[in-house]
Amino acid sequence: MAKLAGCIGTSHIPAIGGAIHKGLQQEPYWKPFFDGYLPVREWLGKVRPDVVVVFYNDHGLNFFLDKMPTFAVGAAAQYDNADEGWGIPTLPPFKGCVDLSWQIINTLVEQEFDVVTCQEMLVDHACTLPLKLLWPEGACPVTVVPVCINTVQFPLPKASRVYALGKAVGAAIAAWDSSKTVAVIGSGGLSHQLDGERAGHINKAFDLQFMDSLLTNPEWATQFSMHELVEKAGTQGVELLMWLAMRAALTTGEGAAVRKVHSNYHIPISNTATGLLALEKTD
Amino acid sequence: MKSAAKIPGTTPFDGEQAKIGYALNKMCFSFNSAENRSAFRADEEAYMRRYRLTAAQSAAIRSRNVLQLIAAGGNAYYLAKFAGIFGLDMQDIGAQQTGLSKEEFKARLLAAGK
């Protein structure tokens, strides 16, 4: 059976793509953000995942309001990045892992998550930047399975539902007949709000409590309604759903024990409180 | 959901917003393409007519006013593609919506980290 190594939650602000392109990683504004990834890369160098499942939210590259799935799973051999309209460089294509895609799709539908499946799927910065942050040099060494969760149009899926989805994805990975090592990425957040008179909203206390909960009490955030999550984390801070799905994926298998590899929290990058959390599955 | 107290300065992009904002968001979604961005710049009025924007949406586009664009059903993610045409970043947009200067808005973000 496949081995589930651990998970990485990370922010995905578009400006990161510009900073990487311009080589600004050691500039004072960016250094506290980028340096957070060094210990995580070191850990990834040891556990060497072959495949990553990426929970992310599309920002209007692949999906528009004409057809807006709540949950969509990629089933492509290759995922292309493309022009997102705001000037960040387009990255080369990423290789898919079709076998794991269908393992996840089959398991999810069996568990009554009636997902949209995509044999063609453009992936935006939310999927590509975490890969670039974790494997900055050369071609990306892992294949990917992108799982897109709607945060564009309300109603969004409830936190408890997203947690259950993540758990089912974890079960699919654990039951995958493969010798591969898999890691899970949650891409988004943490607190931020881009729109309205409340633009610039950041909630450090909530973010830190949320990050801590993923270590000690992963279901903690499922107590909140979407309205409460918007109020606490901001309209785009609800991207914390990706972290929740990611963490839930580690609660399956023999045991649910995790250890913290590394975490980082820095305010601000663009309008966002940025978070990074890597957990290793220890059972 | 409607019974919950409104969050000040926040308009969740729900079915109602999605319905009134469809034409505007569809136009902004088209700005993923460089060719479409050029076409918009070349003739904004013709481009807006092509997407059948409402009078309120057209006025909001002309004024580059983000709060008006949201009131007309605009969604933050698609509006960001419109803002990108003019090289505006998220601090420019945040400053405009909060009535602060860009420096004041950035100082507020920094203060949130203290």
Boltz contact constraints between the chains, C-beta under 6 A:
constraints:
  - contact:
      token1: [A, 59]
      token2: [B, 77]
      max_distance: 6.0
  - contact:
      token1: [A, 60]
      token2: [B, 29]
      max_distance: 6.0
  - contact:
      token1: [A, 60]
      token2: [B, 77]
      max_distance: 6.0
  - contact:
      token1: [A, 60]
      token2: [B, 78]
      max_distance: 6.0
  - contact:
      token1: [A, 64]
      token2: [B, 29]
      max_distance: 6.0
  - contact:
      token1: [A, 65]
      token2: [B, 18]
      max_distance: 6.0
  - contact:
      token1: [A, 65]
      token2: [B, 25]
      max_distance: 6.0
  - contact:
      token1: [A, 83]
      token2: [B, 32]
      max_distance: 6.0
  - contact:
      token1: [A, 85]
      token2: [B, 31]
      max_distance: 6.0
  - contact:
      token1: [A, 85]
      token2: [B, 32]
      max_distance: 6.0
  - contact:
      token1: [A, 85]
      token2: [B, 81]
      max_distance: 6.0
  - contact:
      token1: [A, 85]
      token2: [B, 84]
      max_distance: 6.0
  - contact:
      token1: [A, 86]
      token2: [B, 80]
      max_distance: 6.0
  - contact:
      token1: [A, 86]
      token2: [B, 84]
      max_distance: 6.0
  - contact:
      token1: [A, 87]
      token2: [B, 84]
      max_distance: 6.0
  - contact:
      token1: [A, 152]
      token2: [B, 77]
      max_distance: 6.0
  - contact:
      token1: [A, 153]
      token2: [B, 13]
      max_distance: 6.0
  - contact:
      token1: [A, 153]
      token2: [B, 18]
      max_distance: 6.0
  - contact:
      token1: [A, 154]
      token2: [B, 12]
      max_distance: 6.0
  - contact:
      token1: [A, 154]
      token2: [B, 13]
      max_distance: 6.0
  - contact:
      token1: [A, 154]
      token2: [B, 14]
      max_distance: 6.0
  - contact:
      token1: [A, 194]
      token2: [B, 76]
      max_distance: 6.0
  - contact:
      token1: [A, 194]
      token2: [B, 90]
      max_distance: 6.0
  - contact:
      token1: [A, 195]
      token2: [B, 70]
      max_distance: 6.0
  - contact:
      token1: [A, 195]
      token2: [B, 76]
      max_distance: 6.0
  - contact:
      token1: [A, 196]
      token2: [B, 9]
      max_distance: 6.0
  - contact:
      token1: [A, 196]
      token2: [B, 10]
      max_distance: 6.0
  - contact:
      token1: [A, 196]
      token2: [B, 11]
      max_distance: 6.0
  - contact:
      token1: [A, 197]
      token2: [B, 9]
      max_distance: 6.0
  - contact:
      token1: [A, 197]
      token2: [B, 97]
      max_distance: 6.0
  - contact:
      token1: [A, 198]
      token2: [B, 9]
      max_distance: 6.0
  - contact:
      token1: [A, 198]
      token2: [B, 10]
      max_distance: 6.0
  - contact:
      token1: [A, 199]
      token2: [B, 94]
      max_distance: 6.0
  - contact:
      token1: [A, 199]
      token2: [B, 97]
      max_distance: 6.0
  - contact:
      token1: [A, 199]
      token2: [B, 98]
      max_distance: 6.0
  - contact:
      token1: [A, 200]
      token2: [B, 94]
      max_distance: 6.0
  - contact:
      token1: [A, 200]
      token2: [B, 108]
      max_distance: 6.0
  - contact:
      token1: [A, 200]
      token2: [B, 109]
      max_distance: 6.0
  - contact:
      token1: [A, 202]
      token2: [B, 112]
      max_distance: 6.0
  - contact:
      token1: [A, 227]
      token2: [B, 4]
      max_distance: 6.0
  - contact:
      token1: [A, 231]
      token2: [B, 7]
      max_distance: 6.0
  - contact:
      token1: [A, 267]
      token2: [B, 112]
      max_distance: 6.0
  - contact:
      token1: [A, 267]
      token2: [B, 113]
      max_distance: 6.0
  - contact:
      token1: [A, 268]
      token2: [B, 109]
      max_distance: 6.0
  - contact:
      token1: [A, 270]
      token2: [B, 90]
      max_distance: 6.0
  - contact:
      token1: [A, 271]
      token2: [B, 90]
      max_distance: 6.0
  - contact:
      token1: [A, 271]
      token2: [B, 94]
      max_distance: 6.0
